[in-house]
Amino acid sequence: MTGVEFRHVSFSFGTNPADQVLRDVSFTAKPGHTTALVGLSGGGKTTILNLILRIFDIESGAILLGGKDIQRMKIAELRQQFALVSQDPGIFDDTIAENIRIGRRDATEEQLLKAAEAACVTDFLPNLPEDLQMPCGPRGSNLSGGQRQRVAIARALIRDASILLLDEPSAALDKETETRVREALRGKTAILVTHSVAAMRSADQIYVIEDGKAIGPLEFSEVVMKYDFD
């Protein structure tokens, strides 16, 4: 398994010091563990995910993937190592099956069904595999917000990438489904941006992103005593 390490990373969106988002950020997302990034909105948590994918490049410091500096990797090679579930998952005007297969075009029918079940897609599609041919509609308009998120999570799981990047992946899920999805992620290397107390509780380690810095690793009890993000 592969981990991600930030070493003294700084980043800003402009030249003005007031535009600096991250300041000397260091943390390690351990292989096989879930690392939760928590903090107030606008604090730089999603920016961290974007830096890992090199949507933006860092100003100083280093980000290591399995000990290798990502600045020395080709972007295509780098992004193959990750599966991303964002707050607003991109659902295309195609069937549910094809939206999941975006994660892995050569997936077998068995792999497709396994990913759908793990992401609780089967809860609203009881008759598989036939129901997977249901059209999602433009931008997923035939699905609810929670259903779109489940399809996006299934897409990430079928990809079977080294590392999962999860940006509020359970925001539209009910508590029972959120719990079952977290169980499906257990044992995988994941970096989770969340405001959910339940998600924080299940994480192996937590970092609070505050004033551009990463504070941690912290235990769940330390976070709930010092901060209020619910």
N, C-alpha and C positions, 0 to 999 in steps of 0.2 A: 504493500500500500504506500501511497504518496501523501506527504504533508505539505503545508504551505507555511512559509516563515516570512514575516515582515521584519526587516532590520533598519531601524531608524529612518522610516519613510516619511517624507514631507511632500505635500502637494497643495497647489492653489490653482484657482481658475483665472487668475490675473496677476499683474505685477504689483498691485497694491497689497501691502502686508495684511490689510483687513480682509483680503480675499482668500487668505490661507485657510484651507479646510482641515488638513492633517499636519501635525507637527511632531516629528521625531517619534512616529508610531512603531512600536515593536510588539509582536506577539507571534505565537506559533499555534497553528491548527494541526493537531496531532493526527497521524494516520489512524483510521478506524474509529475516530471520535467525532462527536458533534461539538463544534465551537460556536457559541452564541455571541453575537454582537448586539448589544442593547444600548439604549440611550435616547435622548430626546430627538424628535424629528429635525432633520436638517443638520445633524451633527457629523455626518460624513460616513455613515455605515454603508449606504449603497455605493458611495464613491469608492470604498475599499473593494467591493466586488468588481466595480468597473476597472480599477487599477489591476486587479488580478488578471482580468481578461484582456488587458491592454487596450481598452476603449480609450483610456487616457494613459499617458506615461508619467511616471513619477518624476519629481524634481531632484530628489536626492535620496540616498539610502539604497536598499535593494529588496526585491521580493524574490524568494527562492521557492522553486517547485521541486521537491525531492532533492534539495541541495543544489539545484541548478538555477542560475540567475535567469529570470524570464526575459530580460532585455536581450539575452543572447539566443533566444529561441525564435524561430519563425512563428508568426502569429497563428497561422493555420495549425501548426504542430501544437502550439500552446493550447489553443481553444478546443482541440480534440480531447484534452484531458478533463474537460469540465462539462457538466450539464447544469443549466440555469433554469430556475423557476422564479419568475419576476412577479411583482405585485399585479401587473396587468398583462397576463399571459396572452401571447399572440395566437388566437384561434382563427383558422382560415376557413373559407367557405367550401368545405369538403366534408367527408364523413368523419366520424369520431375515430375510426380505425386509421384513416390516413393522417389525421392530426397527431395521433400517437406515433405513427411510423416515421414522422419527421425526425424523431430522435434516433431512429436506426432503420434505414431503408431495407436492409436485408433481414430484418427480424422475421422469425418464424411465427406461425399462428399460435403456437404454444407460448412463445415469448410475449406476444401481444396480449394474450389472455392473462398471463401471469402479471404483467405490468398493470393491466386494467383492474385486476382484482386487488393488487397491493395498494393502488391509489383510490380504492373504493368507487371506481367508475361503475362497478357492477351493482352498486346500491340503487342507481337510477336507471340502469340498463339490466334488468333481471334475466333477459333471454339472450344469452351469448352463445355463439358469436354473431347471430343475426343482427342484434341490436347495435353492434358496432358500425353497421352501415348507415346509421341514422345521420342525416345531414346536420351540420352544426349551424349553418346559416352564415351570412356575412358577419365577420368579426365575432362569430360564436353567438349570434343573436337568438338562436333557438335554445340556448343553454342559460341557466342561471349563473350568477357569479361563482357560487361554490362548485357547480358542475364544470365550469371552465377551468377552475383551479385544479380539480381532480384530473382532468384530461392533461393539463400541463405537467402535473406531477408524474402521471403515467408516462408521458413523453420523456421526462428526465430519467425515470427508472429504467425504461427499455434501452436507453442509450448505454447504460452500464459503464458510465465514465468513472475515472479515478476519483473525482471529487465532485460533490454536489454543492452548488451555490444557490442558496434559498433566500429570497428577499420577501419576507412576510408571506410565505407560501400558504398559510392556513387562515389568512385574514377573513375569508368568506366561508370558512368551514364551520360546521357545528362542532361542539366539544367532543362528541363521540367519534366523529370522522377524523378530527384532528388527532385524537389519541391513536387511532388505528394507523393513520399515515405515519405518525412518529415511530410506531413499532416497525413499519416497513423500512424506515431509514436506519434503524439500529444496527450498529456495526459498520456503517459506511462512513467514509470521511466526508464531513459536511461542514460548511460555514453558513450559519443561519442568522440572518438579520430578523429580529422579532421584537414586538412589544408584548407578546403573549407570556403571561406568568407561567402558564402550563408548559409552554415550549422551553422557557428558561429552566424550569425545574427538571426537565428531561435531558438537558444538555450536559455534556461531560465537563465542560468548562465555560466560563462566561467572562467576557471582557466588556467593560462599560466604555463607550466612546464619548468622551466629555472634553470640551474645550480643545478639540483637535488631537487629543491623546487617547491611548488605549490603557485603561486601568484594569489590571488583573494579572493572572487569572484569579477569578473570584468564585467562591462557592455560592450556591443559590441563596443560602441563609444570609450571607454577607450583602448580597445585592438587595434583597427585600428589606433589610434593616436600614440601608443607607439611601435607597432610591425609590422612586414611585413612578413606574412606567406603564402601569396597567391602564 
